[in-house]
């Protein structure tokens, strides 16, 4: 317990002390590569997106001081984390072509999957499949990590959203790894949680800084690798949550990550259907919809957090179901929520059109 508290505080203090210096440097050097619009009201704010620097430094120093990762490809994780951070930072400062970004993301995913030997070994009976062919497991794992990197990058669109959701997921992962007796990975999650709490102090509405690609990339990459470790751990050992024995992590992991992944797939699909580049920015994300419906930034972040908690509770209640059925039920709930916001927005637009006419 003492080491857990120390790890959390260390990650928090290092990032918290760095954050104002990064904001000051951005102002002095005019390091504003993006303009973050506030859609309700049309206001445009000039905000630095270099918060990922403080998150990365806080995590790495705390990791070096207090965490000894066992049964985890620590060296490959650190090397890949450093690479993806530099890629994100370069994109924040100078911009990168989408193809170059994708190549870098695939590279770091392959580093942790192939030489790091961290990939999904079993589907726990999903679609009737248990043991997974190593090549297929590696492909699935690398694809998942790349997808999650982009999912968290795309969801970082308004004050407090990406940071709040990432904090909830990291704390949940810390608890799950603790139940699995993987203390080292639980401490890594707590170190990350500390940096995210510090970031949210400056990212809460009205935000003074955003995490940028550098922050979103290391969050997505770390969550992807930890998700795979969690899936493998629960498949081999199972765990007890509030008196409930969970034999597969697919339901819980899906519940925790469903909103950013679903939103990314939905937006990419819409862009392709509209014959647009899938990485071209737009205002079709779920948080954009909620803003148009009149939600404030804190309300949207709270909605995402509460919804994720509700989905996680559902996944625990469905623990006796086949993992594929768990995921399908969760998908059905998210699709229903998506339809509700879609028709609410349509109704609002129709009312405005009738008033104007």
C-alpha positions as CSV (number, residue, x, y, z in Angstrom):
1,X,0.0,0.0,0.0
2,X,2.9,2.4,0.9
3,X,4.5,1.8,-2.5
4,X,1.2,2.2,-4.3
5,X,0.6,5.6,-2.7
6,X,4.2,6.7,-3.3
7,X,4.0,5.7,-7.0
8,X,0.7,7.6,-7.5
9,X,2.1,10.8,-5.7
10,X,5.4,10.6,-7.6
11,X,3.6,10.5,-11.0
12,X,1.3,13.3,-10.0
13,X,4.0,15.7,-8.5
14,X,6.4,15.4,-11.4
15,X,3.8,16.0,-14.0
16,X,2.1,18.7,-12.0
17,X,5.3,20.7,-11.5
18,X,6.2,20.4,-15.2
19,X,2.8,21.4,-16.6
20,X,3.0,25.2,-15.9
21,X,6.5,25.4,-17.3
22,X,5.4,23.7,-20.6
23,X,2.5,26.1,-20.8
24,X,4.8,29.1,-20.3
25,X,7.3,27.7,-22.9
26,X,4.5,27.3,-25.4
27,X,3.4,30.9,-24.9
28,X,7.0,32.2,-25.1
29,X,7.9,30.2,-28.2
30,X,4.4,30.3,-29.8
31,X,4.1,26.5,-29.9
32,X,0.5,26.2,-30.9
33,X,0.2,23.8,-33.7
34,X,-3.6,23.5,-33.5
35,X,-6.5,25.7,-32.7
36,X,-9.1,24.0,-30.5
37,X,-12.6,25.3,-31.3
38,X,-15.4,25.5,-28.8
39,X,-18.3,24.4,-31.0
40,X,-21.0,25.9,-28.8
41,X,-20.6,29.6,-29.4
42,X,-18.0,29.5,-32.2
43,X,-15.2,30.7,-29.9
44,X,-11.7,29.7,-31.0
45,X,-9.1,29.3,-28.2
46,X,-5.3,29.1,-28.8
47,X,-4.1,26.3,-26.6
48,X,-0.9,24.4,-26.5
49,X,-1.1,20.6,-27.1
50,X,2.2,19.7,-25.4
51,X,0.7,18.2,-22.2
52,X,2.0,14.8,-23.3
53,X,5.5,15.9,-22.4
54,X,4.7,16.1,-18.7
55,X,2.7,12.9,-18.8
56,X,5.6,11.0,-20.4
57,X,8.3,12.4,-18.1
58,X,6.2,11.8,-15.0
59,X,5.6,8.2,-16.0
60,X,9.2,7.4,-17.0
61,X,10.8,8.9,-13.9
62,X,8.3,7.2,-11.6
63,X,8.8,3.9,-13.5
64,X,12.5,4.1,-13.1
65,X,12.4,5.0,-9.4
66,X,9.7,2.6,-8.0
67,X,8.6,0.0,-10.6
68,X,10.3,-3.2,-11.5
69,X,8.2,-4.9,-14.2
70,X,8.3,-8.7,-13.9
71,X,6.8,-11.1,-16.4
72,X,6.4,-8.2,-18.8
73,X,8.6,-7.1,-21.8
74,X,9.8,-4.0,-19.9
75,X,12.7,-3.1,-22.2
76,X,10.6,-3.5,-25.4
77,X,7.8,-1.5,-23.8
78,X,10.1,1.4,-22.8
79,X,11.7,1.5,-26.2
80,X,8.4,1.4,-28.0
81,X,6.9,4.0,-25.6
82,X,9.8,6.3,-26.3
83,X,9.5,6.0,-30.1
84,X,5.7,6.6,-30.1
85,X,6.2,9.6,-27.8
86,X,8.7,11.2,-30.2
87,X,6.4,10.5,-33.1
88,X,3.5,12.2,-31.4
89,X,5.7,15.1,-30.3
90,X,6.9,15.6,-33.8
91,X,3.4,15.5,-35.1
92,X,2.4,18.1,-32.4
93,X,5.2,20.5,-33.4
94,X,5.6,20.1,-37.1
95,X,2.9,17.8,-38.4
96,X,3.3,14.4,-40.1
97,X,1.7,12.8,-43.0
98,X,-1.0,10.2,-42.0
99,X,0.9,7.4,-43.8
100,X,4.1,8.1,-41.9
101,X,2.2,8.2,-38.6
102,X,0.6,4.9,-39.4
103,X,3.9,3.3,-40.2
104,X,5.3,4.5,-36.9
105,X,2.3,3.1,-35.0
106,X,2.6,-0.3,-36.7
107,X,6.3,-0.3,-35.9
108,X,5.9,0.2,-32.2
109,X,3.0,-2.3,-32.1
110,X,5.2,-4.9,-33.7
111,X,8.1,-4.2,-31.3
112,X,6.0,-5.1,-28.3
113,X,4.2,-8.0,-30.0
114,X,7.0,-9.9,-31.8
115,X,10.4,-9.4,-29.9
116,X,8.4,-8.5,-26.8
117,X,6.3,-11.7,-27.2
118,X,3.2,-9.9,-25.9
119,X,0.1,-11.0,-27.8
120,X,-3.2,-12.6,-27.3
121,X,-3.0,-16.4,-26.8
122,X,-6.7,-17.4,-26.4
123,X,-10.1,-16.1,-27.3
124,X,-11.6,-17.8,-24.2
125,X,-14.2,-19.6,-26.3
126,X,-15.3,-16.5,-28.3
127,X,-16.8,-17.8,-31.6
128,X,-15.9,-21.3,-30.3
129,X,-12.2,-20.5,-30.4
130,X,-9.9,-21.1,-27.4
131,X,-6.2,-21.4,-28.3
132,X,-5.2,-18.9,-31.0
133,X,-2.6,-19.5,-33.7
134,X,0.5,-17.4,-32.8
135,X,0.6,-15.6,-36.1
136,X,-3.1,-14.7,-35.9
137,X,-2.7,-13.7,-32.3
138,X,0.2,-11.4,-33.2
139,X,-1.7,-9.8,-36.0
140,X,-4.8,-9.3,-33.9
141,X,-2.8,-7.8,-31.1
142,X,-0.8,-5.4,-33.3
143,X,-4.0,-4.3,-35.0
144,X,-5.7,-3.7,-31.7
145,X,-2.8,-1.6,-30.4
146,X,-2.7,0.6,-33.5
147,X,-6.5,1.1,-33.3
148,X,-6.4,2.1,-29.7
149,X,-3.6,4.6,-30.3
150,X,-5.8,6.3,-32.9
151,X,-8.9,6.0,-30.8
152,X,-7.5,8.0,-27.9
153,X,-6.0,10.5,-30.3
154,X,-9.4,11.2,-31.9
155,X,-11.3,11.4,-28.6
156,X,-9.0,14.2,-27.3
157,X,-11.3,16.9,-28.7
158,X,-12.7,18.8,-25.8
159,X,-11.7,19.8,-22.3
160,X,-11.2,17.0,-19.8
161,X,-12.6,14.2,-22.0
162,X,-9.7,12.0,-23.0
163,X,-7.9,12.6,-19.7
164,X,-11.0,11.7,-17.6
165,X,-11.7,8.5,-19.5
166,X,-8.0,7.5,-19.5
167,X,-7.8,8.0,-15.7
168,X,-10.9,5.8,-15.1
169,X,-9.5,3.0,-17.3
170,X,-6.0,3.2,-15.7
171,X,-7.5,3.0,-12.2
172,X,-9.7,0.1,-13.3
173,X,-6.7,-1.7,-14.8
174,X,-4.7,-1.1,-11.6
175,X,-7.4,-2.7,-9.5
176,X,-7.7,-5.7,-11.9
177,X,-4.0,-6.3,-12.0
178,X,-4.0,-6.1,-8.2
179,X,-6.6,-8.8,-8.0
180,X,-4.4,-10.9,-10.4
181,X,-1.4,-10.3,-8.0
182,X,0.4,-8.5,-10.8
183,X,1.7,-5.8,-8.5
184,X,4.2,-4.4,-10.9
185,X,1.6,-3.7,-13.6
186,X,-0.8,-2.3,-11.0
187,X,1.9,0.2,-10.0
188,X,2.5,1.1,-13.6
189,X,-1.2,1.9,-13.9
190,X,-1.1,4.0,-10.7
191,X,1.9,5.9,-11.9
192,X,0.1,6.7,-15.1
193,X,-3.0,7.7,-13.1
194,X,-1.0,10.2,-11.1
195,X,0.3,11.9,-14.3
196,X,-3.3,12.0,-15.6
197,X,-4.7,13.6,-12.4
198,X,-2.0,16.3,-12.7
199,X,-2.9,16.8,-16.4
200,X,-6.6,17.1,-15.7
201,X,-6.0,20.0,-13.3
202,X,-4.8,22.0,-16.3
203,X,-7.0,20.3,-18.8
204,X,-10.3,20.8,-17.0
205,X,-12.7,23.4,-18.5
206,X,-11.5,25.9,-19.4
207,X,-8.4,24.0,-20.5
208,X,-5.0,25.6,-20.4
209,X,-3.3,22.7,-22.2
210,X,-4.2,19.6,-24.2
211,X,-2.3,16.3,-24.2
212,X,-1.7,16.4,-28.0
213,X,-0.7,13.4,-30.1
214,X,2.3,12.7,-27.8
215,X,0.0,12.2,-24.8
216,X,-2.7,10.4,-26.7
217,X,-0.2,8.0,-28.4
218,X,1.5,6.9,-25.2
219,X,-1.9,6.5,-23.5
220,X,-3.3,4.4,-26.4
221,X,-0.2,2.3,-26.7
222,X,0.1,1.6,-23.0
223,X,-3.6,0.7,-22.7
224,X,-3.3,-1.6,-25.7
225,X,-0.3,-3.5,-24.2
226,X,-1.9,-3.6,-20.7
227,X,-5.2,-4.9,-22.2
228,X,-3.4,-7.8,-23.8
229,X,-1.5,-8.6,-20.5
230,X,-4.8,-8.5,-18.7
231,X,-6.6,-10.7,-21.2
232,X,-3.8,-13.3,-20.9
233,X,-3.6,-13.1,-17.2
234,X,-7.4,-13.6,-16.6
235,X,-7.5,-16.4,-19.2
236,X,-4.8,-18.3,-17.2
237,X,-5.9,-17.6,-13.7
238,X,-9.4,-16.0,-13.6
239,X,-10.2,-13.6,-10.7
240,X,-12.8,-12.7,-8.1
241,X,-14.6,-9.3,-8.4
242,X,-17.2,-8.7,-5.6
243,X,-17.8,-12.4,-5.2
244,X,-18.1,-13.0,-8.9
245,X,-15.6,-15.3,-10.6
246,X,-14.5,-13.8,-14.0
247,X,-12.9,-16.3,-16.4
248,X,-12.4,-14.0,-19.4
249,X,-11.3,-10.3,-19.6
250,X,-12.8,-9.7,-23.0
251,X,-16.1,-8.4,-21.5
252,X,-14.5,-6.0,-19.0
253,X,-11.8,-4.8,-21.4
254,X,-14.4,-4.2,-24.1
255,X,-16.6,-2.3,-21.7
256,X,-13.8,0.0,-20.5
257,X,-12.6,0.7,-24.1
258,X,-15.9,0.6,-26.0
259,X,-16.6,4.3,-26.3
260,X,-13.4,5.5,-27.9
261,X,-13.1,2.4,-30.1
262,X,-16.7,2.5,-31.2
263,X,-16.5,6.3,-31.9
264,X,-13.4,5.8,-34.0
265,X,-14.9,3.0,-36.1
266,X,-18.1,5.0,-36.6
267,X,-16.3,8.2,-37.7
268,X,-13.9,6.3,-40.0
269,X,-16.8,4.5,-41.6
270,X,-18.7,7.8,-42.1
271,X,-15.7,9.4,-43.7
272,X,-15.1,6.5,-46.1
273,X,-18.8,6.5,-47.0
274,X,-18.5,10.2,-47.8
275,X,-15.4,9.5,-49.8
276,X,-13.2,11.4,-47.4
277,X,-9.7,10.5,-46.0
278,X,-10.3,8.4,-42.8
279,X,-7.7,10.6,-41.0
280,X,-9.2,13.9,-42.1
281,X,-10.7,15.7,-39.1
282,X,-14.3,16.6,-38.8
283,X,-17.1,17.3,-36.3
284,X,-18.9,13.9,-36.3
285,X,-17.6,12.5,-33.1
286,X,-19.9,11.7,-30.2
287,X,-18.6,14.5,-28.1
288,X,-19.4,16.9,-31.0
289,X,-22.9,15.6,-31.1
290,X,-23.3,16.2,-27.4
291,X,-22.0,19.7,-27.7
292,X,-24.5,20.5,-30.4
293,X,-27.2,19.2,-28.1
294,X,-26.2,21.7,-25.5
295,X,-24.0,19.7,-23.2
296,X,-21.0,21.5,-21.5
297,X,-17.5,20.1,-21.6
298,X,-17.6,18.8,-18.0
299,X,-21.1,17.2,-18.7
300,X,-19.7,15.4,-21.7
301,X,-16.7,14.1,-19.8
302,X,-18.9,13.0,-17.0
303,X,-21.3,11.3,-19.4
304,X,-18.5,9.3,-21.0
305,X,-17.2,8.3,-17.6
306,X,-20.6,7.2,-16.1
307,X,-21.5,5.3,-19.3
308,X,-18.1,3.5,-19.2
309,X,-18.8,2.6,-15.5
310,X,-22.3,1.3,-16.4
311,X,-20.9,-0.8,-19.3
312,X,-18.3,-2.3,-17.0
313,X,-20.9,-3.2,-14.4
314,X,-22.9,-4.8,-17.2
315,X,-19.9,-6.9,-18.3
316,X,-19.4,-8.2,-14.7
317,X,-23.1,-9.1,-14.5
318,X,-22.8,-11.0,-17.8
319,X,-19.7,-12.9,-16.7
320,X,-21.4,-16.3,-17.2
321,X,-22.2,-15.5,-20.9
322,X,-19.9,-16.4,-23.7
323,X,-17.3,-13.6,-24.3
324,X,-18.7,-13.0,-27.8
325,X,-22.2,-12.6,-26.5
326,X,-21.0,-10.2,-23.8
327,X,-19.3,-8.0,-26.4
328,X,-22.4,-8.2,-28.7
329,X,-24.7,-7.1,-25.8
330,X,-22.4,-4.2,-24.9
331,X,-22.3,-3.2,-28.6
332,X,-26.1,-3.2,-28.7
333,X,-26.2,-0.9,-25.7
334,X,-23.7,1.5,-27.3
335,X,-25.5,1.4,-30.6
336,X,-28.7,2.3,-28.8
337,X,-27.1,5.3,-27.1
338,X,-25.7,6.3,-30.5
339,X,-29.2,6.2,-32.1
340,X,-30.6,8.2,-29.2
341,X,-28.1,11.0,-29.7
342,X,-28.6,10.8,-33.5
343,X,-32.3,11.3,-33.4
344,X,-32.1,13.9,-30.6
345,X,-29.8,15.9,-32.8
346,X,-32.1,15.4,-35.8
347,X,-35.1,16.5,-33.8
348,X,-33.2,19.6,-32.6
349,X,-32.3,20.5,-36.2
350,X,-35.9,20.0,-37.4
351,X,-37.2,22.3,-34.6
352,X,-34.6,25.0,-35.6
353,X,-35.6,24.7,-39.2
354,X,-39.3,25.1,-38.4
355,X,-38.6,28.2,-36.3
356,X,-36.5,29.8,-39.1
357,X,-39.2,29.1,-41.7
